[in-house]
Amino acid sequence: MDDFLGIAELSTKTLEDLLDTAQALSEILSRPIKKVPTLRGRAIANAFFEPSTRTRNAFELAAKYLSADVVNFSSTGSSLEKGESVWDTVKTLEALGVDAVVVRHREAGVPQLMAERLAIPVINAGDGEHEHPTQALLDLLTVRQRFGRLQGLRVAIVGDVLHSRVARSDLYGFLALGARVTLVGPPGLVSEEWREWGAEVTWDLAQGIRGAHVVQVLRIQRERQAQGLLPSWQEYRERWGITREHLGWADPNVLVLHPGPQNRGVEIDSEVLEGAQSAVLDQVRNGVAVRMAVLYRLLGGAAE
């Protein structure tokens, strides 16, 4: 694996190996001193051309826990504001001697183009509406920790599937590892075309989450209401929001996920988000472990 660009291109074995590595590395997070020398002397550039909190911080901590040095690049206040292109920016980072670049960009395909132009590994931290592969890894790891497996589980992904890079990466990952996936949401945001990828599709929440072992709740993007793709917030909550009452349709031991940030009282209620069935904080913790695993795999840790 020379780059880490998407879940769709990974083999089942590679996915399983990454999850195993992340599980092993997660032990470091429980130590009083969270530091191992695995990537000492290496340098990682976080090139985020789009706002991020969880992903950027998780990558930075993952690199530092492995003893790598980190350069955080933000488009605000950079030479991009003086007219420099994205390509010149990342080539400059490469020339500075970094060993890998973590990229987030609002345009789909940018990390793939960077991988073609750079001689160092490129890691996709989310590109437009294409993929968010490390988010899928942490979701898979969180579910596997709870159930001990992914094979045979019923997974419901609820919300704005049309615009969600998380939904795409999750769909590829869960299907590859043997789960059954149902996509649920308003007709304008959940297309029948997803059946061609192996997913089940429904616009009825009760049908979509009935018996589900896992419910992944997607963030509703407020700008979509202005585009006429959503009903009112109140109607959305009543028809597709994950409330305590609606969650009663799922398996009694259902695990609730959310990639964040959350719109409380719209796609998910606070009592669900903070309840015993929620694994949101486990997801955040696992986000560091899976990014450690990706860096370890790309930068030679496995060989050592």
Beta strands, then each sheet from edge to edge (+ up, - down):
strand 1: 43-48
strand 2: 69-74
strand 3: 100-105
strand 4: 122-127
strand 5: 154-158
strand 6: 180-184
strand 7: 200-202
strand 8: 214-217
strand 9: 255-257
sheet 1: 2+ 1+ 3+ 4+
sheet 2: 7+ 6+ 5+ 8+ 9+
end
